[in-house]
Amino acid sequence: MKSASPLPVKGKKFEKRVVGFPEAIGALIGGAKIRREEWSDASEFGLLKDQYLMIHRGNKFHAWLVSEGDLLALDWIII
């Protein structure tokens, strides 16, 4: 059975979508990973792991206490 989904266009770059924290946390609850543009390490991201808010940094998972700056930021990227 053939898929009805279109194939991606070769060479077409997808525009990253930057959102506020409420939309980012909604995506996180839906299973996505999130990160901020401000974070210098591109491999750093937040996710839900075992029903806990975690941040992946330095190849390890850490409990994530979201800062006021993170809550108010408008540079969240849904991965």
C-alpha positions in Angstrom: 0.0 0.0 0.0 1.4 3.4 -1.0 1.6 6.2 1.4 -0.5 9.3 0.6 2.1 11.5 2.4 4.1 13.7 0.0 7.8 13.2 -0.2 10.0 16.0 1.1 11.4 18.3 -1.5 15.2 17.9 -1.9 17.2 20.9 -1.0 14.3 22.7 0.6 15.1 24.1 4.0 12.4 24.2 6.6 11.9 27.5 8.5 12.4 27.1 12.2 9.5 28.2 14.2 10.2 30.4 17.3 7.5 30.4 20.0 6.9 31.5 23.6 7.1 29.2 26.6 3.3 28.3 26.8 3.4 26.9 23.2 6.7 25.2 23.7 5.6 23.5 26.9 2.4 22.3 25.1 4.6 20.8 22.4 6.8 19.2 25.1 3.7 17.6 26.7 2.8 16.3 23.3 6.2 14.5 23.1 8.4 17.1 21.4 11.8 18.3 22.5 12.4 22.0 23.0 15.3 24.3 23.2 16.1 28.0 23.3 17.9 29.9 20.5 19.9 31.6 23.3 21.5 28.4 24.4 24.9 28.1 22.9 25.1 24.3 22.9 22.9 23.1 20.0 22.8 19.6 21.6 21.0 20.9 24.7 17.3 20.4 24.9 14.4 19.9 27.3 11.9 17.0 27.3 9.6 15.0 29.5 11.3 11.8 30.7 9.5 9.5 33.0 6.9 12.3 33.7 9.6 14.7 34.9 10.8 17.9 33.2 14.4 17.2 32.2 17.2 19.0 30.4 19.7 17.1 28.3 23.1 18.8 28.8 26.6 17.3 28.5 25.3 13.9 27.4 23.4 13.6 30.7 19.8 14.2 31.8 19.2 16.6 34.7 16.1 17.8 36.6 15.1 21.1 35.0 14.0 24.0 37.2 12.7 26.5 34.7 14.0 30.0 35.4 11.9 33.2 35.2 14.0 34.1 32.1 12.9 30.8 30.4 9.3 31.4 31.3 9.3 34.9 29.7 11.5 34.1 26.7 10.1 34.2 23.2 12.9 32.3 21.5 11.8 28.7 22.1 12.3 26.2 19.2 10.3 23.0 19.0 12.6 20.2 17.8 
